[in-house]
């Protein structure tokens, strides 16, 4: 049975919960990736992460037996596995080897702007002038957070990798949005993660070898990445994207860096500076402005 058109839905309780889970899960990925990279290579960490996530996803698909994709839909699923999971993870992990977490969160958050720009002509979505004002307010807030770290932004090779990851996210959101008219969100997320894990499979052997010599902190980081930012948060994001227009759903992702700052404070004892606090307030305010009268 086709699902209700997502563009016609308001922000209901289910969508709101899904967005909160996504934001918290993906915000926590930044410190977890940094911890994991101390013991694993970037591609090996990505392979371990999504192998852990793919096993329950494969079991879910085997038990639920969802409808098979139509011939014209296969490329959309393949695109999600390759770009939204495998390539995104590889680029982000490589980039975070040289880019601080705050600067990385700023760079990755060009994705909502890229998504909004593509969603208007490709998906026929409407994005009001208020929405654009809120988007750029949030973007400015994320920039202030990054600058507040003290190192500013250094657009070196690592930053280019993270820009590539942002483009993967935006493109996959646009490509996969039509799938939610026929397929359940958790089905789309599960297939994405299984296909992504298969793409990263060549690096699993080295990842397992590194795991045998890894510290407890590195192992915990790898397992955490597989369960919370991957299995749980990717599933929650699929639910949110199924229930909201792509441009509007991705606008909420500007909440990730402010939440990452809070996560760093409670988890690692990192105290945000005044610029970090100002940037966080501006980013959250931009989300509120973008969603006025919705």
Backbone as numpy.savetxt, mean C-alpha at the origin, in Angstrom:
# Nx Ny Nz CAx CAy CAz Cx Cy Cz
-23.23 -13.09 -8.60 -24.08 -11.89 -8.60 -23.20 -10.64 -8.60
-23.41 -9.71 -9.53 -22.59 -8.50 -9.57 -22.74 -7.70 -8.29
-21.68 -7.06 -7.90 -21.73 -6.20 -6.73 -22.31 -4.85 -7.11
-22.78 -4.12 -6.10 -23.29 -2.78 -6.36 -22.17 -1.90 -6.87
-22.48 -0.96 -7.79 -21.43 -0.11 -8.33 -20.74 0.65 -7.22
-19.42 0.50 -7.07 -18.71 1.14 -5.97 -18.75 2.64 -6.03
-18.81 3.21 -7.23 -18.78 4.67 -7.34 -20.02 5.30 -6.73
-21.09 4.51 -6.56 -22.33 5.06 -6.05 -22.42 4.97 -4.54
-21.46 4.32 -3.90 -21.53 4.08 -2.47 -20.88 5.21 -1.69
-21.50 5.51 -0.53 -20.91 6.48 0.39 -19.95 5.75 1.31
-19.25 6.49 2.15 -18.33 5.91 3.11 -19.14 5.29 4.24
-19.35 3.97 4.17 -20.11 3.29 5.20 -19.17 2.72 6.24
-19.74 2.01 7.22 -18.94 1.49 8.33 -17.91 0.48 7.83
-18.32 -0.39 6.90 -17.39 -1.40 6.39 -16.20 -0.76 5.69
-16.47 0.23 4.83 -15.39 0.91 4.13 -14.48 1.65 5.10
-15.08 2.28 6.12 -14.28 3.02 7.09 -13.35 2.10 7.87
-13.88 0.95 8.31 -13.04 -0.01 9.04 -11.93 -0.54 8.14
-12.27 -0.83 6.89 -11.26 -1.33 5.95 -10.16 -0.30 5.75
-10.51 0.98 5.64 -9.49 2.02 5.47 -8.60 2.15 6.69
-9.19 2.07 7.88 -8.39 2.17 9.11 -7.40 1.01 9.18
-7.87 -0.20 8.89 -6.97 -1.36 8.92 -5.86 -1.22 7.90
-6.21 -0.74 6.70 -5.20 -0.54 5.66 -4.16 0.47 6.08
-4.60 1.61 6.58 -3.68 2.68 6.96 -2.74 2.24 8.07
-3.29 1.62 9.12 -2.45 1.18 10.24 -1.50 0.08 9.78
-2.00 -0.87 8.99 -1.15 -1.97 8.53 -0.03 -1.50 7.64
-0.35 -0.66 6.66 0.70 -0.19 5.74 1.65 0.80 6.39
1.15 1.60 7.37 2.05 2.51 8.08 3.09 1.74 8.87
2.68 0.61 9.46 3.61 -0.18 10.26 4.62 -0.92 9.39
4.37 -1.00 8.08 5.30 -1.71 7.19 6.64 -0.99 7.08
6.64 0.34 7.18 7.89 1.07 7.00 8.94 0.70 8.04
8.63 0.74 9.35 9.65 0.29 10.32 9.93 -1.20 10.21
8.92 -1.99 9.85 9.15 -3.43 9.73 10.10 -3.76 8.58
9.96 -3.05 7.46 10.88 -3.27 6.33 12.30 -2.89 6.73
12.44 -1.75 7.41 13.78 -1.33 7.85 14.41 -2.38 8.76
13.58 -2.96 9.65 14.10 -4.00 10.55 14.47 -5.25 9.77
13.64 -5.63 8.82 13.90 -6.83 8.05 15.12 -6.73 7.16
15.37 -5.55 6.62 16.51 -5.36 5.71 17.85 -5.49 6.43
17.84 -5.47 7.76 19.08 -5.67 8.50 19.58 -7.11 8.37
18.68 -8.05 8.06 19.04 -9.46 7.98 18.77 -10.09 6.63
17.97 -9.42 5.78 17.58 -10.01 4.51 17.87 -9.05 3.36
18.12 -9.61 2.17 18.18 -8.80 0.98 16.78 -8.30 0.63
16.67 -7.23 -0.13 15.34 -6.65 -0.43 14.41 -7.61 -1.17
14.92 -8.34 -2.15 14.08 -9.28 -2.89 13.78 -10.52 -2.06
14.74 -10.95 -1.27 14.54 -12.11 -0.40 13.49 -11.81 0.67
13.54 -10.60 1.23 12.55 -10.20 2.23 11.16 -10.16 1.61
11.07 -9.62 0.39 9.79 -9.57 -0.30 9.23 -10.95 -0.58
10.10 -11.89 -0.98 9.65 -13.24 -1.26 9.14 -13.93 0.00
9.87 -13.80 1.11 9.41 -14.38 2.37 8.09 -13.78 2.80
7.98 -12.47 2.68 6.76 -11.75 3.09 5.54 -12.29 2.38
5.61 -12.42 1.08 4.40 -12.80 0.35 4.22 -14.31 0.24
5.26 -15.08 0.51 5.05 -16.52 0.66 4.23 -16.79 1.91
4.56 -16.09 2.99 3.79 -16.21 4.23 2.33 -15.81 4.00
2.11 -14.74 3.23 0.75 -14.28 2.98 0.02 -15.18 1.99
0.75 -15.75 1.02 0.11 -16.50 -0.07 -0.45 -17.84 0.39
0.14 -18.46 1.40 -0.33 -19.78 1.83 -1.79 -19.73 2.31
-2.15 -18.86 3.26 -3.58 -18.79 3.63 -4.46 -18.28 2.49
-3.90 -17.44 1.62 -4.68 -16.96 0.48 -5.03 -18.12 -0.46
-4.07 -19.00 -0.71 -4.32 -20.16 -1.57 -5.35 -21.09 -0.94
-5.27 -21.28 0.38 -6.26 -22.10 1.07 -7.65 -21.48 0.98
-7.71 -20.16 1.12 -8.98 -19.44 1.00 -9.61 -19.66 -0.38
-8.79 -19.54 -1.42 -9.29 -19.73 -2.78 -9.72 -21.18 -3.01
-8.98 -22.14 -2.44 -9.33 -23.55 -2.61 -10.65 -23.89 -1.93
-10.89 -23.29 -0.78 -12.13 -23.57 -0.04 -13.32 -22.84 -0.63
-13.14 -21.55 -0.94 -14.26 -20.74 -1.44 -14.58 -21.02 -2.91
-13.60 -21.42 -3.68 -13.78 -21.69 -5.11 -14.56 -20.56 -5.82
-14.00 -19.36 -5.83 -14.70 -18.24 -6.48 -14.78 -18.44 -7.98
-15.67 -17.70 -8.66 -15.77 -17.82 -10.12 -14.44 -17.52 -10.80
-14.13 -18.30 -11.82 -12.90 -18.06 -12.56 -12.99 -16.74 -13.32
-11.87 -16.04 -13.46 -11.89 -14.81 -14.27 -12.29 -15.09 -15.71
-12.99 -14.16 -16.30 -13.30 -14.25 -17.71 -12.02 -14.01 -18.52
-12.00 -14.47 -19.77 -10.77 -14.30 -20.57 -10.24 -12.88 -20.59
-11.13 -11.89 -20.67 -10.67 -10.50 -20.74 -10.24 -9.95 -19.38
-10.44 -10.74 -18.30 -10.06 -10.28 -16.97 -8.71 -10.80 -16.51
-8.21 -11.83 -17.17 -6.97 -12.45 -16.70 -5.82 -11.45 -16.64
-5.73 -10.57 -17.63 -4.60 -9.64 -17.65 -4.67 -8.67 -16.47
-5.89 -8.35 -16.02 -6.03 -7.45 -14.88 -5.52 -8.13 -13.59
-5.85 -9.40 -13.42 -5.33 -10.12 -12.26 -3.81 -10.26 -12.34
-3.32 -10.60 -13.53 -1.87 -10.74 -13.70 -1.16 -9.43 -13.41
-1.75 -8.32 -13.84 -1.17 -7.01 -13.60 -1.05 -6.75 -12.10
-2.09 -7.11 -11.34 -2.04 -6.92 -9.90 -0.94 -7.73 -9.25
-0.81 -9.00 -9.64 0.23 -9.84 -9.05 1.62 -9.35 -9.36
1.82 -8.93 -10.62 3.16 -8.53 -11.05 3.52 -7.14 -10.53
2.61 -6.18 -10.72 2.94 -4.79 -10.41 2.58 -4.38 -8.98
1.37 -4.74 -8.52 0.91 -4.29 -7.21 1.61 -5.03 -6.08
2.03 -6.28 -6.34 2.68 -7.07 -5.31 4.18 -7.18 -5.56
4.57 -7.90 -6.60 5.98 -8.25 -6.79 6.87 -7.04 -7.07
6.54 -6.29 -8.11 7.41 -5.18 -8.50 7.36 -4.05 -7.47
6.17 -3.75 -6.94 6.05 -2.72 -5.91 6.93 -3.06 -4.71
6.84 -4.31 -4.24 7.60 -4.73 -3.07 9.10 -4.66 -3.33
9.52 -5.13 -4.51 10.94 -5.11 -4.84 11.47 -3.68 -4.88
10.74 -2.78 -5.54 11.19 -1.40 -5.67 11.22 -0.68 -4.32
10.18 -0.90 -3.52 10.12 -0.24 -2.21 11.25 -0.73 -1.31
11.46 -2.04 -1.26 12.52 -2.59 -0.41 13.89 -2.11 -0.84
14.15 -2.08 -2.14 15.44 -1.58 -2.63 15.60 -0.11 -2.29
14.54 0.67 -2.48 14.60 2.09 -2.18 14.86 2.39 -0.72
14.26 1.59 0.17 14.41 1.85 1.61 15.80 1.47 2.13
16.62 0.90 1.29 18.00 0.66 1.70 18.78 1.95 1.85
18.39 2.98 1.11 19.13 4.25 1.15 18.26 5.45 1.50
16.95 5.28 1.54 16.04 6.39 1.80 15.42 6.22 3.18
15.39 7.28 3.97 14.79 7.22 5.30 13.30 6.93 5.19
12.73 6.41 6.26 11.32 6.01 6.22 10.40 7.20 6.00
10.73 8.36 6.61 9.88 9.54 6.41 9.90 10.02 4.98
11.10 10.11 4.40 11.20 10.53 3.01 10.55 9.51 2.09
10.69 8.22 2.41 10.07 7.17 1.60 8.55 7.29 1.63
8.00 7.59 2.80 6.54 7.71 2.90 6.03 8.92 2.11
6.85 9.99 2.03 6.47 11.14 1.22 6.47 10.78 -0.26
7.56 10.14 -0.70 7.68 9.82 -2.12 6.59 8.85 -2.55
6.32 7.83 -1.74 5.33 6.82 -2.11 3.94 7.44 -2.18
3.74 8.56 -1.48 2.42 9.16 -1.47 2.17 10.12 -2.63
2.97 10.00 -3.69 2.51 10.59 -4.95 1.49 9.67 -5.61
1.35 8.44 -5.08 0.42 7.47 -5.67 -1.02 7.98 -5.70
-1.56 8.58 -4.62 -2.93 9.08 -4.71 -3.13 10.13 -5.80
-2.13 11.01 -5.98 -2.25 12.01 -7.04 -2.22 11.34 -8.41
-1.31 10.40 -8.59 -1.25 9.68 -9.86 -2.54 8.93 -10.13
-3.10 8.32 -9.08 -4.36 7.59 -9.24 -5.50 8.52 -9.63
-5.60 9.65 -8.94 -6.66 10.61 -9.25 -6.55 11.12 -10.68
-5.31 11.40 -11.10 -5.10 11.90 -12.46 -5.54 10.87 -13.49
-5.24 9.59 -13.24 -5.60 8.54 -14.19 -7.07 8.13 -14.09
-7.66 8.23 -12.88 -9.03 7.76 -12.69 -10.05 8.62 -13.43
-9.76 9.91 -13.55 -10.73 10.79 -14.20 -10.95 10.42 -15.67
-9.88 10.30 -16.49 -10.11 9.95 -17.90 -10.34 8.46 -18.13
-9.70 7.59 -17.33 -9.75 6.15 -17.62 -10.94 5.45 -16.99
-11.38 5.91 -15.81 -12.51 5.28 -15.14 -13.76 6.15 -15.16
-13.63 7.37 -15.67 -14.78 8.26 -15.72 -15.20 8.79 -14.37
-14.29 8.78 -13.40 -14.64 9.28 -12.07 -14.58 10.80 -12.04
-15.36 11.37 -11.14 -15.36 12.82 -10.96 -14.59 13.16 -9.70
-13.73 14.15 -9.80 -12.95 14.60 -8.66 -13.08 16.11 -8.61
-13.77 16.61 -7.59 -14.11 18.02 -7.51 -12.89 18.88 -7.23
-13.09 20.20 -7.40 -12.01 21.13 -7.10 -11.64 21.05 -5.62
-12.65 20.83 -4.76 -12.36 20.66 -3.33 -11.49 19.43 -3.09
-11.77 18.38 -3.85 -10.97 17.17 -3.73 -9.52 17.41 -4.10
-9.31 18.18 -5.18 -7.93 18.47 -5.59 -7.23 19.35 -4.55
-7.94 20.31 -3.97 -7.34 21.16 -2.94 -6.91 20.31 -1.75
-7.80 19.40 -1.31 -7.47 18.52 -0.20 -6.29 17.62 -0.51
-6.24 17.12 -1.74 -5.14 16.25 -2.15 -3.80 16.96 -2.04
-3.73 18.18 -2.55 -2.45 18.88 -2.52 -2.11 19.39 -1.12
-3.11 19.66 -0.29 -2.83 19.99 1.11 -2.18 18.79 1.81
-2.74 17.61 1.58 -2.17 16.40 2.17 -0.76 16.15 1.67
-0.56 16.33 0.37 0.76 16.12 -0.23 1.78 17.08 0.39
1.37 18.32 0.60 2.27 19.29 1.23 2.59 18.87 2.66
1.59 18.35 3.37 1.82 17.89 4.73 2.83 16.76 4.81
2.74 15.82 3.87 3.69 14.72 3.84 5.10 15.25 3.57
5.21 16.26 2.70 6.51 16.85 2.43 7.12 17.48 3.66
6.28 18.14 4.47 6.77 18.75 5.70 7.28 17.69 6.66
6.57 16.55 6.74 7.02 15.45 7.61 8.40 14.98 7.18
8.59 14.79 5.88 9.87 14.30 5.38 11.00 15.28 5.68
10.73 16.58 5.44 11.75 17.59 5.71 12.06 17.66 7.20
11.04 17.44 8.03 11.22 17.49 9.47 12.13 16.42 10.02
12.43 15.39 9.23 13.34 14.36 9.70 14.77 14.86 9.83
15.06 15.99 9.19 16.39 16.55 9.33 17.30 16.32 8.15
16.96 15.30 7.32 17.82 15.02 6.17 17.22 15.56 4.89
15.97 15.99 4.97 15.32 16.48 3.77 15.11 15.37 2.77
14.91 15.73 1.52 14.70 14.76 0.46 15.91 14.72 -0.46
16.41 13.52 -0.68 17.55 13.35 -1.56 17.13 12.42 -2.69
16.86 12.98 -3.83 16.34 12.17 -4.94 17.49 11.45 -5.65
18.01 10.45 -4.94 19.05 9.63 -5.51 18.41 8.40 -6.13
19.23 7.39 -6.36 18.73 6.17 -7.00 17.62 5.51 -6.18
17.77 5.51 -4.85 16.75 4.91 -4.00 15.41 5.59 -4.14
15.42 6.92 -4.25 14.17 7.66 -4.41 13.49 7.31 -5.72
14.27 7.09 -6.76 13.70 6.71 -8.05 13.01 5.35 -7.96
13.60 4.42 -7.22 12.96 3.13 -7.02 11.61 3.29 -6.32
11.57 4.16 -5.32 10.32 4.35 -4.57 9.28 5.06 -5.44
9.71 5.99 -6.27 8.79 6.60 -7.24 8.19 5.53 -8.16
9.02 4.58 -8.58 8.52 3.48 -9.39 7.49 2.66 -8.65
7.70 2.44 -7.35 6.73 1.70 -6.54 5.40 2.45 -6.47
5.46 3.78 -6.34 4.24 4.58 -6.31 3.48 4.45 -7.61
4.19 4.46 -8.72 3.54 4.31 -10.02 2.90 2.94 -10.15
3.54 1.91 -9.62 2.95 0.56 -9.65 1.62 0.54 -8.90
1.58 1.17 -7.73 0.35 1.21 -6.94 -0.77 1.91 -7.69
-0.47 3.08 -8.25 -1.49 3.85 -8.95 -2.01 3.10 -10.17
-1.11 2.55 -10.97 -1.51 1.84 -12.18 -2.34 0.61 -11.85
-1.93 -0.15 -10.82 -2.67 -1.36 -10.45 -4.06 -1.01 -9.93
-4.18 0.09 -9.20 -5.49 0.51 -8.71 -6.44 0.79 -9.87
-5.95 1.47 -10.89 -6.78 1.79 -12.04 -7.12 0.53 -12.83
-6.13 -0.32 -13.06 -6.34 -1.52 -13.86 -7.30 -2.49 -13.19
-7.22 -2.63 -11.86 -8.02 -3.64 -11.17 -9.37 -3.14 -10.69
-9.61 -1.86 -10.72 -10.89 -1.32 -10.25 -12.09 -2.00 -10.92
-12.10 -2.23 -12.24 -13.27 -2.86 -12.86 -13.55 -4.29 -12.38
-12.56 -4.96 -11.79 -12.77 -6.33 -11.34 -13.80 -6.42 -10.21
-13.95 -5.34 -9.44 -14.82 -5.40 -8.28 -16.30 -5.36 -8.63
-16.63 -5.16 -9.90 -18.02 -5.23 -10.31 -18.51 -6.68 -10.40
-17.56 -7.64 -10.45 -17.92 -9.05 -10.58 -17.31 -9.93 -9.50
-16.14 -9.54 -8.99 -15.42 -10.39 -8.04 -15.40 -9.76 -6.65
-15.48 -10.61 -5.64 -15.40 -10.15 -4.26 -14.01 -9.59 -3.96
-13.94 -8.57 -3.10 -12.64 -7.94 -2.83 -11.59 -8.90 -2.30
-11.98 -9.80 -1.38 -11.00 -10.72 -0.82 -10.50 -11.71 -1.87
-11.34 -12.01 -2.85 -10.90 -12.88 -3.95 -9.81 -12.19 -4.76
-10.03 -10.92 -5.09 -9.04 -10.16 -5.86 -7.73 -10.06 -5.08
-7.83 -9.74 -3.77 -6.63 -9.62 -2.95 -5.88 -10.94 -2.85
-6.61 -12.04 -2.67 -5.98 -13.35 -2.52 -5.26 -13.76 -3.80
-5.90 -13.56 -4.94 -5.26 -13.90 -6.21 -4.02 -13.03 -6.44
-4.13 -11.75 -6.11 -2.97 -10.86 -6.23 -1.77 -11.40 -5.45
-2.01 -11.79 -4.20 -0.90 -12.21 -3.35 -0.32 -13.55 -3.78
-1.16 -14.46 -4.26 -0.64 -15.74 -4.75 0.21 -15.52 -6.00
-0.29 -14.71 -6.94 0.48 -14.43 -8.16 1.76 -13.66 -7.84
1.67 -12.71 -6.91 2.86 -11.96 -6.53 3.92 -12.85 -5.90
3.49 -13.78 -5.03 4.42 -14.71 -4.40 5.10 -15.59 -5.45
4.34 -16.01 -6.47 4.92 -16.82 -7.53 5.98 -16.03 -8.31
5.72 -14.74 -8.52 6.71 -13.91 -9.22 8.01 -13.78 -8.41
7.88 -13.74 -7.09 9.05 -13.58 -6.22 9.67 -14.91 -5.81
9.08 -16.01 -6.27 9.53 -17.35 -5.87 11.02 -17.61 -6.13
11.61 -17.11 -7.23 13.04 -17.38 -7.46 13.96 -16.91 -6.33
13.48 -16.00 -5.48 14.31 -15.46 -4.40 14.02 -16.12 -3.06
13.08 -17.09 -3.05 12.69 -17.71 -1.79 13.80 -18.57 -1.20
14.52 -19.30 -2.06 15.60 -20.15 -1.56 16.64 -19.37 -0.79
17.09 -18.26 -1.37 18.08 -17.42 -0.69 17.47 -16.79 0.56
16.18 -16.46 0.50 15.52 -15.89 1.67 15.47 -16.87 2.83
15.19 -18.14 2.54 15.17 -19.16 3.60 16.57 -19.38 4.16
17.58 -19.31 3.29 18.96 -19.44 3.76 19.33 -18.28 4.69
18.92 -17.08 4.33 19.18 -15.92 5.18 18.40 -16.02 6.49
17.23 -16.63 6.45 16.41 -16.76 7.65 17.10 -17.61 8.71
17.86 -18.61 8.26 18.55 -19.48 9.22 19.62 -18.73 10.02
20.14 -17.66 9.43 21.17 -16.88 10.13 20.63 -15.55 10.67
19.36 -15.30 10.47 18.78 -14.00 10.85 18.60 -13.89 12.36
18.59 -12.65 12.82 18.32 -12.38 14.23 16.84 -12.56 14.52
16.46 -12.74 15.79 15.03 -12.83 16.13 14.24 -11.60 15.65
14.86 -10.41 15.76 14.16 -9.20 15.31 13.88 -9.23 13.82
14.86 -9.72 13.04 14.67 -9.82 11.59 13.59 -10.82 11.23
13.57 -11.96 11.91 12.55 -12.98 11.64 11.16 -12.47 12.01
11.07 -11.80 13.14 9.78 -11.24 13.55 9.29 -10.22 12.53
10.20 -9.41 12.03 9.83 -8.40 11.04 9.30 -9.06 9.77
9.95 -10.13 9.31 9.52 -10.81 8.09 8.15 -11.44 8.27
7.94 -12.10 9.41 6.63 -12.73 9.67 5.56 -11.66 9.82
5.88 -10.59 10.52 4.92 -9.50 10.69 4.52 -8.91 9.35
5.49 -8.69 8.47 5.20 -8.14 7.15 4.26 -9.06 6.37
4.45 -10.36 6.51 3.60 -11.29 5.78 2.16 -11.32 6.29
1.98 -11.08 7.59 0.64 -11.21 8.17 -0.12 -9.89 8.19
0.48 -8.84 8.76 -0.29 -7.60 8.97 -0.30 -6.69 7.74
0.85 -6.16 7.28 0.78 -5.28 6.10 0.39 -5.99 4.81
0.55 -7.32 4.76 0.24 -8.05 3.52 -1.12 -8.73 3.61
-1.20 -9.85 4.32 -2.43 -10.64 4.36 -3.63 -9.81 4.81
-3.47 -9.08 5.89 -4.60 -8.33 6.46 -4.83 -7.01 5.73
-3.78 -6.20 5.57 -3.97 -4.86 5.01 -4.31 -4.88 3.52
-3.71 -5.79 2.75 -4.05 -5.87 1.33 -5.50 -6.31 1.15
-5.96 -7.24 2.00 -7.36 -7.63 1.95 -8.29 -6.49 2.30
-7.92 -5.73 3.33 -8.73 -4.58 3.73 -8.77 -3.52 2.63
-7.64 -3.30 1.97 -7.60 -2.32 0.89 -8.51 -2.73 -0.26
-8.55 -4.02 -0.57 -9.45 -4.48 -1.63 -10.91 -4.21 -1.27
-11.26 -4.39 0.00 -12.63 -4.09 0.45 -12.92 -2.61 0.28
-11.98 -1.75 0.70 -12.19 -0.30 0.57 -12.31 0.11 -0.89
-11.44 -0.42 -1.74 -11.45 -0.04 -3.15 -12.72 -0.52 -3.84
-13.28 -1.64 -3.38 -14.52 -2.14 -3.97 -15.71 -1.26 -3.62
-15.62 -0.53 -2.52 -16.77 0.23 -2.03 -16.67 1.73 -2.28
-15.52 2.21 -2.77 -15.33 3.64 -2.98 -14.69 3.89 -4.34
-14.90 5.06 -4.94 -14.17 5.42 -6.16 -12.66 5.38 -5.92
-11.91 5.01 -6.93 -10.47 4.83 -6.77 -9.78 6.10 -6.28
-10.13 7.25 -6.88 -9.47 8.51 -6.51 -9.74 8.86 -5.06
-10.99 8.63 -4.62 -11.33 8.96 -3.24 -10.68 7.99 -2.25
-10.69 6.70 -2.57 -10.11 5.71 -1.67 -8.62 5.97 -1.46
-7.90 6.25 -2.55 -6.46 6.45 -2.41 -6.14 7.75 -1.69
-7.07 8.70 -1.68 -6.82 9.95 -0.96 -6.62 9.71 0.53
-7.28 8.68 1.07 -7.12 8.37 2.49 -5.72 7.87 2.82
-4.99 7.42 1.81 -3.65 6.90 2.07 -2.69 7.98 2.54
-3.08 9.26 2.40 -2.26 10.32 2.95 -2.20 10.26 4.47
-3.07 9.47 5.08 -3.03 9.30 6.53 -1.88 8.39 6.97
-1.29 7.66 6.03 -0.27 6.67 6.41 0.96 7.30 7.07
1.60 8.33 6.47 2.79 8.89 7.13 2.53 9.45 8.52
1.44 10.21 8.77 1.21 10.63 10.15 1.06 9.45 11.11
0.38 8.40 10.66 0.24 7.21 11.51 1.60 6.54 11.69
2.44 6.57 10.66 3.78 6.01 10.77 4.60 6.76 11.82
4.41 8.07 11.90 5.10 8.87 12.92 4.66 8.43 14.31
3.34 8.24 14.49 2.83 7.77 15.78 3.33 6.37 16.10
3.37 5.51 15.08 3.87 4.15 15.28 5.32 4.17 15.74
6.12 5.02 15.10 7.52 5.15 15.50 7.66 5.63 16.93
6.75 6.51 17.37 6.81 7.03 18.74 6.51 5.94 19.76
5.42 5.18 19.55 5.03 4.17 20.53 5.86 2.89 20.42
6.32 2.56 19.22 7.05 1.31 19.01 8.55 1.47 19.24
9.11 2.55 18.68 10.56 2.73 18.73 11.00 3.87 19.64
10.05 4.61 20.21 10.40 5.72 21.07 10.89 6.94 20.33
10.61 7.01 19.01 11.02 8.17 18.22 10.06 9.34 18.49
10.61 10.47 18.85 9.79 11.64 19.16 9.73 12.54 17.94
8.53 12.78 17.38 8.44 13.64 16.20 8.73 15.09 16.55
9.37 15.79 15.62 9.63 17.21 15.81 8.41 18.05 15.49
8.56 19.35 15.64 7.43 20.24 15.40 6.96 20.19 13.95
7.92 20.06 13.01 7.53 19.97 11.60 6.76 18.69 11.33
7.15 17.60 12.00 6.43 16.35 11.83 5.00 16.46 12.30
4.79 17.14 13.43 3.43 17.32 13.96 2.61 18.20 13.03
3.22 19.32 12.56 2.50 20.23 11.65 2.15 19.50 10.36
3.10 18.76 9.81 2.84 18.03 8.58 1.76 16.99 8.75
1.74 16.31 9.88 0.70 15.31 10.13 -0.69 15.93 10.20
-0.79 17.06 10.89 -2.08 17.75 10.98 -2.53 18.21 9.59
-1.60 18.74 8.80 -1.95 19.22 7.46 -2.38 18.06 6.57
-1.69 16.92 6.66 -2.05 15.76 5.85 -3.43 15.26 6.19
-3.73 15.14 7.48 -5.06 14.69 7.89 -6.13 15.72 7.52
-5.79 17.02 7.66 -6.75 18.06 7.26 -7.06 18.01 5.79
-6.05 17.71 4.98 -6.28 17.60 3.54 -7.25 16.47 3.20
-7.15 15.35 3.91 -8.11 14.25 3.70 -9.52 14.71 4.05
-9.66 15.46 5.15 -10.98 15.95 5.54 -11.54 16.90 4.48
-10.69 17.79 3.96 -11.15 18.73 2.95 -11.57 18.00 1.68
-10.80 17.01 1.27 -11.08 16.26 0.05 -12.40 15.52 0.12
-12.86 15.24 1.34 -14.08 14.45 1.50 -15.26 15.27 2.01
-15.16 16.60 1.94 -16.28 17.45 2.31 -17.46 17.19 1.37
-18.66 17.20 1.94 -19.91 17.06 1.18 -20.00 15.71 0.47
-19.34 14.70 1.06 -19.43 13.36 0.47 -20.26 12.46 1.38
